[in-house]
Amino acid sequence: MENIDKPRLRTDYVTQEVTPEWLKSIRKPPRYINFIPELCILCEGCVDICPWYCIFMLTPDIVSESGSDEIARDMHDNDILFVIDDDACTRCNLCVERCPTGALVMGRLELQKGGGARALGTVAGEQKAE
C-alpha cells in the first residue's frame, strides 16, 4: 500500500454557538454525503471535525451488540463500519473538505442499488493509515 501524506489540518475555522431554534429553521439542501469505502484510510478526520457528531466508525462488536446481526456477520474482526446519521447531518461539508483521500464526496441523492448505503460502508482494517 502506498504511503499517503497526512491531511493538512486547517486552523482558520471559527466556532460559534448556535441555538436550537436556528437549527430547526435551516433547510437541508438536496445533497448528501456519499462514502467510498475503498478510499477510506480510517484517519477519523471526518469524525473529529463534525460539529454535529453525526459520523461514527463502529467495530464489529458494537454493531453486533446493537442488534445489527446481518451487518455484523458480513464484517471481519478488524473491519470498521462507517455511518453518517442523515437526520443529524446538516451537509456543512466540513468532513468532505477534511478527508485526505476523497472517500467522502458531496453529491445529489440518486437511486442507488442498496438503498441507504450512500453513507454506510465497511472499511477493511488493513486500510488504516500508519
One Martini backbone bead per residue (centre of mass of N, CA, C, O) as a GRO file, in nm:
protein
  130
    1MET     BB    1   0.097   0.035   0.022
    2GLU     BB    2   0.074   0.356  -0.008
    3ASN     BB    3   0.176   0.653   0.093
    4ILE     BB    4   0.003   0.901   0.284
    5ASP     BB    5  -0.047   1.200   0.347
    6LYS     BB    6  -0.120   1.398   0.575
    7PRO     BB    7  -0.345   1.602   0.667
    8ARG     BB    8  -0.435   1.929   0.631
    9LEU     BB    9  -0.472   2.128   0.897
   10ARG     BB   10  -0.701   2.351   1.000
   11THR     BB   11  -0.714   2.690   1.182
   12ASP     BB   12  -0.965   2.889   1.047
   13TYR     BB   13  -1.189   2.815   1.225
   14VAL     BB   14  -1.512   2.921   1.341
   15THR     BB   15  -1.663   2.914   1.649
   16GLN     BB   16  -2.021   2.877   1.707
   17GLU     BB   17  -2.304   2.930   1.872
   18VAL     BB   18  -2.619   2.765   1.851
   19THR     BB   19  -2.952   2.746   1.824
   20PRO     BB   20  -3.221   2.541   1.803
   21GLU     BB   21  -3.392   2.730   1.626
   22TRP     BB   22  -3.192   2.759   1.398
   23LEU     BB   23  -3.171   2.460   1.322
   24LYS     BB   24  -3.478   2.434   1.243
   25SER     BB   25  -3.466   2.664   1.008
   26ILE     BB   26  -3.299   2.500   0.840
   27ARG     BB   27  -3.224   2.387   0.512
   28LYS     BB   28  -3.169   2.111   0.346
   29PRO     BB   29  -3.007   2.004   0.099
   30PRO     BB   30  -3.024   1.791  -0.198
   31ARG     BB   31  -2.774   1.663  -0.039
   32TYR     BB   32  -2.510   1.417   0.002
   33ILE     BB   33  -2.309   1.194   0.160
   34ASN     BB   34  -2.061   1.013   0.009
   35PHE     BB   35  -1.918   0.677   0.027
   36ILE     BB   36  -1.574   0.541  -0.022
   37PRO     BB   37  -1.429   0.271   0.116
   38GLU     BB   38  -1.162   0.230  -0.062
   39LEU     BB   39  -1.043   0.530   0.040
   40CYS     BB   40  -1.033   0.468   0.329
   41ILE     BB   41  -0.797   0.529   0.629
   42LEU     BB   42  -0.903   0.579   0.925
   43CYS     BB   43  -0.834   0.883   1.047
   44GLU     BB   44  -1.092   1.056   1.168
   45GLY     BB   45  -1.134   1.350   1.058
   46CYS     BB   46  -1.446   1.356   1.029
   47VAL     BB   47  -1.517   1.304   1.324
   48ASP     BB   48  -1.359   1.548   1.446
   49ILE     BB   49  -1.510   1.789   1.265
   50CYS     BB   50  -1.794   1.729   1.349
   51PRO     BB   51  -2.040   1.940   1.493
   52TRP     BB   52  -2.283   1.695   1.518
   53TYR     BB   53  -2.203   1.401   1.571
   54CYS     BB   54  -2.273   1.200   1.283
   55ILE     BB   55  -2.002   1.032   1.289
   56PHE     BB   56  -1.921   0.677   1.255
   57MET     BB   57  -1.696   0.423   1.398
   58LEU     BB   58  -1.754   0.073   1.395
   59THR     BB   59  -1.737  -0.216   1.548
   60PRO     BB   60  -1.842  -0.537   1.544
   61ASP     BB   61  -1.932  -0.543   1.840
   62ILE     BB   62  -2.122  -0.297   1.833
   63VAL     BB   63  -2.302  -0.398   1.606
   64SER     BB   64  -2.396  -0.657   1.749
   65GLU     BB   65  -2.509  -0.518   2.014
   66SER     BB   66  -2.737  -0.357   1.839
   67GLY     BB   67  -2.867  -0.599   1.641
   68SER     BB   68  -2.678  -0.610   1.365
   69ASP     BB   69  -2.622  -0.909   1.246
   70GLU     BB   70  -2.596  -0.885   0.939
   71ILE     BB   71  -2.362  -0.687   0.937
   72ALA     BB   72  -2.167  -0.836   1.132
   73ARG     BB   73  -2.132  -1.094   0.953
   74ASP     BB   74  -1.980  -0.920   0.714
   75MET     BB   75  -1.761  -0.877   0.922
   76HIS     BB   76  -1.453  -0.837   1.025
   77ASP     BB   77  -1.257  -0.802   1.300
   78ASN     BB   78  -1.103  -0.526   1.158
   79ASP     BB   79  -1.346  -0.383   1.087
   80ILE     BB   80  -1.529  -0.086   0.979
   81LEU     BB   81  -1.817   0.107   1.042
   82PHE     BB   82  -1.957   0.353   0.838
   83VAL     BB   83  -2.151   0.640   0.968
   84ILE     BB   84  -2.425   0.855   0.871
   85ASP     BB   85  -2.650   1.079   1.010
   86ASP     BB   86  -2.890   1.221   0.817
   87ASP     BB   87  -3.059   1.374   1.036
   88ALA     BB   88  -2.802   1.540   1.159
   89CYS     BB   89  -2.707   1.630   0.896
   90THR     BB   90  -2.625   1.960   0.730
   91ARG     BB   91  -2.412   1.979   0.495
   92CYS     BB   92  -2.135   2.149   0.561
   93ASN     BB   93  -1.857   1.990   0.439
   94LEU     BB   94  -1.616   1.937   0.636
   95CYS     BB   95  -1.554   1.634   0.583
   96VAL     BB   96  -1.484   1.664   0.284
   97GLU     BB   97  -1.247   1.864   0.325
   98ARG     BB   98  -1.081   1.670   0.531
   99CYS     BB   99  -1.047   1.449   0.332
  100PRO     BB  100  -0.748   1.307   0.198
  101THR     BB  101  -0.890   1.081  -0.029
  102GLY     BB  102  -1.206   1.113  -0.120
  103ALA     BB  103  -1.430   0.934   0.042
  104LEU     BB  104  -1.581   1.209   0.053
  105VAL     BB  105  -1.888   1.320  -0.107
  106MET     BB  106  -2.078   1.552  -0.268
  107GLY     BB  107  -2.424   1.474  -0.350
  108ARG     BB  108  -2.680   1.368  -0.512
  109LEU     BB  109  -2.972   1.214  -0.486
  110GLU     BB  110  -2.977   0.871  -0.579
  111LEU     BB  111  -3.055   0.589  -0.706
  112GLN     BB  112  -2.948   0.295  -0.538
  113LYS     BB  113  -2.797   0.025  -0.477
  114GLY     BB  114  -2.904  -0.039  -0.142
  115GLY     BB  115  -3.000   0.247  -0.084
  116GLY     BB  116  -2.861   0.373   0.223
  117ALA     BB  117  -2.536   0.332   0.140
  118ARG     BB  118  -2.407   0.619   0.104
  119ALA     BB  119  -2.341   0.633   0.450
  120LEU     BB  120  -2.237   0.324   0.423
  121GLY     BB  121  -1.949   0.124   0.536
  122THR     BB  122  -1.694  -0.110   0.489
  123VAL     BB  123  -1.369  -0.118   0.643
  124ALA     BB  124  -1.066  -0.225   0.615
  125GLY     BB  125  -0.824  -0.237   0.854
  126GLU     BB  126  -0.568  -0.236   0.650
  127GLN     BB  127  -0.627   0.077   0.555
  128LYS     BB  128  -0.483   0.196   0.775
  129ALA     BB  129  -0.305   0.450   0.864
  130GLU     BB  130   0.027   0.510   1.002
   0.00000   0.00000   0.00000
